[in-house]
Amino acid sequence: MQKLTFSGLLIIVVITLSGCAKPAIKAGTEVTRFHRNETIAPQAINLEPADEAETGSLEYNAYQDVVATELARLGFEPAEGNDAELIGVVSVNQTLEMQAPKRSPFSIGIGGGSFGSSGGVGVGTSTNVGGTTGGEVTTTTLEVKLVNRAKKAVIWEGRAVRMAEPGGSTRPTAIVRKLAADLFQDFPGQSGKTTTLP
């Protein structure tokens, strides 16, 4: 009887991690605020777009309503006309960038040996774990400036930025609602410091 011999079987699992790779998507909302560390008393406020061409547009009106809601929560009363001492200048910008497919930093390889008296079988395979398929990355930025009308001086300004992964929600109004809530959290906030909120 022919004798079957087992010459060896080797299974190797290799996990490689690239520690220096930066994620393409920044998680959360990045919030930065600047002010003079002076008390800003709740009062009437007129809201207007940074770009006059957007005045009265449906898109801007939706953003203005979102910002007005957050300001009202803080005690500021959005008012019609241009008689309020305080002006709120609102700007929303959304950009799209293409993200190339990203190779996962994790790789698993399995290799096989050979067996048999007169022949052998070799098996080898490798696969990536994770990674991204690429696609459009949406970045939405909300900027608000509070301006003293009489002095024509900015007394507070803030910026909130959030990125959406490919396939994630990019509805502008919904994103701006989140940005406004983060921007005015703990108003007026720490001047000159950038914080990240979930």
C-alpha positions in Angstrom: 0.0 0.0 0.0 1.3 3.4 -0.9 2.1 5.4 2.1 0.7 8.9 2.3 3.1 11.2 4.0 2.3 14.7 5.5 5.2 16.9 4.7 4.0 20.0 6.5 1.3 22.6 6.7 2.0 26.1 7.5 -0.5 28.8 8.3 0.7 32.3 8.7 -1.5 35.2 9.7 0.2 38.6 9.3 -1.4 41.8 10.5 0.4 45.0 9.5 -0.6 48.4 10.9 0.5 51.6 9.3 0.7 54.0 12.3 1.6 57.1 10.3 -1.5 57.0 8.0 -3.9 59.8 8.6 -7.7 59.2 8.2 -9.2 61.0 5.3 -12.4 61.8 7.2 -12.3 63.9 10.4 -14.9 62.7 12.8 -17.2 65.0 14.6 -17.6 68.8 14.4 -14.6 71.1 14.7 -15.6 74.3 16.5 -13.5 77.5 16.7 -14.6 80.7 18.4 -13.0 84.1 18.9 -14.2 87.0 21.2 -12.9 89.6 23.6 -13.9 87.8 26.8 -16.5 90.5 27.3 -20.1 89.7 28.4 -22.5 89.7 25.4 -25.9 90.4 26.9 -28.9 88.7 25.2 -30.7 91.3 23.1 -32.5 91.8 19.8 -30.5 90.8 16.8 -30.8 91.2 13.0 -29.7 88.3 10.9 -28.3 88.7 7.5 -26.2 86.6 5.0 -22.5 87.2 4.5 -23.3 87.3 0.7 -25.9 89.9 -0.1 -26.9 88.0 -3.2 -28.4 85.3 -0.9 -30.8 87.6 0.7 -34.3 86.2 0.6 -33.3 82.9 -1.0 -35.1 79.8 0.2 -31.7 78.1 1.0 -30.5 81.0 3.1 -33.8 81.4 4.9 -33.6 77.8 6.0 -30.1 78.3 7.4 -31.2 81.6 9.1 -34.1 79.9 10.8 -31.7 77.3 12.2 -29.3 79.9 13.6 -32.2 82.0 14.9 -33.5 79.0 16.9 -30.1 78.5 18.6 -29.8 82.2 19.3 -33.3 82.3 20.8 -32.3 79.5 23.1 -29.6 81.7 24.4 -32.0 84.7 24.9 -31.2 86.6 21.7 -34.4 87.7 19.9 -34.1 87.6 16.1 -35.8 90.8 14.9 -37.0 92.0 11.5 -35.6 95.1 9.8 -32.2 96.6 10.6 -32.8 98.5 13.8 -31.2 96.1 16.3 -27.9 97.1 17.8 -26.5 93.6 17.2 -26.1 92.0 13.7 -25.6 88.3 13.1 -23.8 87.6 9.8 -24.4 84.0 8.7 -22.4 82.1 6.1 -22.8 78.4 5.0 -20.5 76.7 2.6 -20.5 73.1 1.4 -17.8 71.5 -0.8 -17.5 68.1 -2.4 -14.2 66.4 -2.9 -13.5 63.0 -4.4 -11.8 60.5 -2.0 -9.7 57.8 -3.7 -10.3 54.2 -2.5 -8.2 53.7 0.6 -6.3 50.5 1.2 -6.8 49.0 4.6 -3.8 49.1 6.9 -4.7 45.5 7.9 -3.7 42.6 5.7 -4.2 38.8 6.4 -2.3 36.3 4.4 -2.7 32.5 4.6 -0.1 30.1 3.0 -0.2 26.3 2.7 2.6 23.7 2.5 2.6 20.5 0.4 1.7 16.9 1.0 1.8 13.5 -0.8 4.3 11.0 -1.8 4.9 12.2 -5.3 3.3 15.6 -5.6 2.2 18.7 -3.6 -0.5 21.2 -3.3 0.3 24.8 -2.4 -2.4 27.3 -1.3 -1.8 31.0 -0.8 -4.3 33.9 -0.4 -4.3 37.5 0.9 -7.1 39.8 1.7 -7.6 43.3 3.1 -9.7 44.0 6.2 -11.6 47.3 6.2 -10.5 50.2 4.0 -12.8 52.4 1.9 -14.2 52.3 -1.6 -13.8 56.0 -2.1 -16.4 58.5 -3.2 -17.6 62.1 -2.5 -16.5 63.6 0.8 -18.8 66.5 1.8 -17.5 69.3 4.0 -20.0 71.7 5.5 -18.9 74.9 7.2 -21.1 77.3 9.2 -19.7 80.7 10.1 -21.5 83.3 12.3 -20.2 86.8 13.3 -21.9 89.0 15.9 -21.3 92.6 14.9 -22.0 95.8 17.0 -23.8 98.0 14.6 -22.8 101.4 16.0 -19.1 100.5 16.4 -19.1 98.3 13.2 -16.9 95.9 15.2 -17.1 92.1 15.4 -17.6 91.2 19.1 -17.8 87.4 18.6 -17.2 85.0 15.7 -17.3 81.3 15.3 -16.9 78.5 12.8 -18.1 74.9 12.8 -17.0 72.4 10.3 -18.2 68.8 9.7 -17.2 66.2 7.2 -19.5 63.4 5.9 -18.2 60.1 4.7 -19.1 58.8 1.2 -22.6 57.4 1.5 -23.4 59.5 4.6 -26.2 62.1 4.9 -25.4 65.4 3.1 -28.7 67.2 3.6 -27.5 70.7 4.2 -30.3 71.9 6.6 -29.9 68.9 8.8 -26.1 69.3 8.9 -26.4 73.0 9.6 -28.7 72.3 12.5 -26.1 70.1 14.0 -23.3 72.7 13.3 -25.4 75.5 14.9 -26.0 73.5 18.0 -22.3 72.7 18.4 -21.2 76.3 17.5 -23.4 77.9 20.2 -22.8 75.2 22.9 -21.5 76.8 26.1 -21.7 80.2 24.4 -19.5 82.3 24.1 -17.0 79.4 24.5 -13.2 79.6 24.9 -11.7 82.1 22.6 -9.0 80.9 20.1 -9.4 77.2 20.9 -10.5 74.5 18.5 -12.6 71.7 20.0 -14.1 68.6 18.4 -17.6 67.6 19.4 -19.2 64.2 18.4 
